[in-house]
Structures are given as C-alpha cells and as structure tokens.
Amino acid sequence: MSFVLRSILAAFAFIVFTAAARGPVPVQLLSHRATYEVSLDRTSPGAVVSVRGRTVTEFRDVCTGWSTTQRFVADMVDTDADITRSDFSIQLWESKDGRAMTFDATNVINNKVDEREKGKATLSAAGGEVVIAAGKRKRFVLPAETLFPTPQAVDMIKAAQAGASTARRTVFQGGSEDQLYLALATIGHPASPAQTADERRADTQGLLKNVPAYPVLVSFFPQSGDMDTPDYEVASHLYANGVIGTMSLIYPKFTMKARLVKLEKLPSCR
C-alpha cells in the first residue's frame, strides 16, 4: 500500500507544482495553501473499501525558486477490514530555471517510517542526474529532455491557454527511479462556471475570481515505454494561476477523490 500512496502524492506533486514560464506572457502564479479532503470514489473487488483523509499543500515563491510543502494523512481500509494509517510528507525546492530540484520525502505507515528519500536532481541539455543521499542511497541518470514538475505544469497551462488538446513530456517527480514517468496530458476547453462552482465556493478570499480553469487528464506511463495502460491517471481543473481544483486519482481498481475545501493566499517574495 505504501507504493500506491507514494504514487498518489507524486500525482499531487505533479499537478500542483508550477512556475514562471519562459516567453513574453509569463504564467502568474499564486503563493497559496490548498486543503483537500480525500475519499474513495470508486472501487472494485479486491481493492480498498474505504479511504478517509486530508492533504494540505503550500506553494510559495521564495525568490530564489519555488518551495512546496505537502502532507497527506489517510486511513485506508482493505477487504479484510484492516486499517492502514499513512502519513506522507514532502518538501521540494525548484530553481526557476528548471535545472535543479531538491526533495525530502518521508512515508510513515502505522506510525513507523516505511520509506525516506532525500536528494537532489540536476538537468542539462544532455540529460540529468539524481543523487539520493538519505534512504536507499544511489545515483542514476535522467534521459535528455526530462522535465521537473514545475516546467511540465507550466507547459500544460501554456498549452491550455493556446488551445492545445494534448501535451506529452518525460517528467521526474523527485525520489527513486520509479518516479520517472512519461506523462500524457489531455486538455479540454475552459470549464464553465457551473463546473467549477464547488471549487469557487471553497475560495472564500476570491483568489479564483475571473481566473480560467481547464479540465485536464494526465496519464502516467512507466518510462519503460509501455503505453498500453497507465500506472495511474489524474483528472482535475487546472487554474491559470496554478491552483488545482478537486482531483480524481484514478487507478485500475479504484479511484480516490481529493475535494478542494479551503484555499488561502500565502505571502510571496514579490
């Protein structure tokens, strides 16, 4: 179950992290805290039967880069009625040029540390390298044209604003080699007021007022090149200021929903 939860948080990370885009029309991001309530939306025989939890993400412009902290706590019940309490936290920093990222992730299962990954990733035109210094220490390379979550998310925002329907990138989300994915995004037309009404009600400070939202479905495929079935998918509303609305995290045997319940503005270095 820890692998599933690691993938879930990677999904959150992929969708939420976004940064200033290159080009004449930069993406203007909001430093914010978003709170989501997590529940089970769909299941099938042999899968989990109940999920209840919460995740909080804080995204900040810290001038030298982009800082994100996130915590996900959930109780998951299996078919034997066994309850697993998972407490996952992650801290990331990304340089604004998209070439460096540090990460520190800890997954606690039933009050015991199950996994910790702390390290640094760097990118260049020829590819990149990851050095994990805490946990299972190792070093591995990243293929050419790999992106970190920030520029990948910016790609989606800019593609949506340009009216594109798809975006395909190789993205490294931070951690071990299994966090390197081929991500295929399907982008819809701007969402209607009715489609985003619940999310905007959660925005009591008016941070989403007059901000367009785009329906996106991101399918995560293993880097091995198997494009038959994604490991998982994330459906959400991606707002032009980087805020993410309610999300569906879709796995072969079950789907979880992360419902946006609170949105708050955070101080920015600007």
JOWOVEN-V107012 format. One record per residue. N is the residue number from 1. RES is the residue in one small letter. SS is DSSP state (~ for helix, > for strand, _ for the rest). Layout:
BEGIN
N;RES;SS + N;RES;SS
END
This chain:
BEGIN
1;m;_ + 2;s;~ + 3;f;~ + 4;v;~ + 5;l;~ + 6;r;~ + 7;s;~ + 8;i;~ + 9;l;~ + 10;a;~ + 11;a;~ + 12;f;~ + 13;a;~ + 14;f;~ + 15;i;~ + 16;v;~ + 17;f;_ + 18;t;_ + 19;a;_ + 20;a;_ + 21;a;_ + 22;r;_ + 23;g;_ + 24;p;_ + 25;v;_ + 26;p;_ + 27;v;_ + 28;q;_ + 29;l;_ + 30;l;_ + 31;s;_ + 32;h;> + 33;r;> + 34;a;> + 35;t;> + 36;y;> + 37;e;> + 38;v;> + 39;s;> + 40;l;> + 41;d;> + 42;r;> + 43;t;> + 44;s;_ + 45;p;_ + 46;g;_ + 47;a;_ + 48;v;_ + 49;v;_ + 50;s;> + 51;v;> + 52;r;> + 53;g;> + 54;r;> + 55;t;> + 56;v;> + 57;t;> + 58;e;> + 59;f;> + 60;r;> + 61;d;> + 62;v;_ + 63;c;_ + 64;t;_ + 65;g;> + 66;w;> + 67;s;> + 68;t;> + 69;t;> + 70;q;> + 71;r;> + 72;f;> + 73;v;> + 74;a;> + 75;d;> + 76;m;> + 77;v;> + 78;d;_ + 79;t;_ + 80;d;_ + 81;a;_ + 82;d;_ + 83;i;> + 84;t;> + 85;r;> + 86;s;> + 87;d;> + 88;f;> + 89;s;> + 90;i;> + 91;q;> + 92;l;> + 93;w;> + 94;e;> + 95;s;> + 96;k;_ + 97;d;_ + 98;g;_ + 99;r;_ + 100;a;> + 101;m;> + 102;t;> + 103;f;> + 104;d;> + 105;a;> + 106;t;> + 107;n;> + 108;v;> + 109;i;> + 110;n;_ + 111;n;_ + 112;k;> + 113;v;> + 114;d;> + 115;e;> + 116;r;> + 117;e;> + 118;k;> + 119;g;> + 120;k;> + 121;a;> + 122;t;> + 123;l;> + 124;s;> + 125;a;_ + 126;a;_ + 127;g;> + 128;g;> + 129;e;> + 130;v;> + 131;v;> + 132;i;> + 133;a;> + 134;a;> + 135;g;_ + 136;k;_ + 137;r;_ + 138;k;> + 139;r;> + 140;f;> + 141;v;> + 142;l;> + 143;p;_ + 144;a;_ + 145;e;_ + 146;t;> + 147;l;> + 148;f;> + 149;p;~ + 150;t;~ + 151;p;~ + 152;q;~ + 153;a;~ + 154;v;~ + 155;d;~ + 156;m;~ + 157;i;~ + 158;k;~ + 159;a;~ + 160;a;~ + 161;q;~ + 162;a;_ + 163;g;_ + 164;a;_ + 165;s;_ + 166;t;> + 167;a;> + 168;r;> + 169;r;> + 170;t;> + 171;v;> + 172;f;> + 173;q;_ + 174;g;_ + 175;g;_ + 176;s;_ + 177;e;~ + 178;d;~ + 179;q;~ + 180;l;> + 181;y;> + 182;l;> + 183;a;> + 184;l;> + 185;a;> + 186;t;> + 187;i;> + 188;g;> + 189;h;> + 190;p;> + 191;a;_ + 192;s;_ + 193;p;_ + 194;a;_ + 195;q;_ + 196;t;_ + 197;a;~ + 198;d;~ + 199;e;~ + 200;r;~ + 201;r;~ + 202;a;~ + 203;d;_ + 204;t;_ + 205;q;_ + 206;g;_ + 207;l;_ + 208;l;_ + 209;k;_ + 210;n;_ + 211;v;_ + 212;p;_ + 213;a;> + 214;y;> + 215;p;> + 216;v;> + 217;l;> + 218;v;> + 219;s;> + 220;f;> + 221;f;> + 222;p;> + 223;q;_ + 224;s;_ + 225;g;_ + 226;d;_ + 227;m;_ + 228;d;_ + 229;t;_ + 230;p;_ + 231;d;_ + 232;y;> + 233;e;> + 234;v;> + 235;a;> + 236;s;> + 237;h;> + 238;l;> + 239;y;> + 240;a;_ + 241;n;_ + 242;g;_ + 243;v;_ + 244;i;> + 245;g;> + 246;t;> + 247;m;> + 248;s;> + 249;l;> + 250;i;> + 251;y;_ + 252;p;_ + 253;k;_ + 254;f;> + 255;t;> + 256;m;> + 257;k;> + 258;a;> + 259;r;> + 260;l;> + 261;v;> + 262;k;> + 263;l;> + 264;e;> + 265;k;> + 266;l;_ + 267;p;_ + 268;s;_ + 269;c;_ + 270;r;_
END
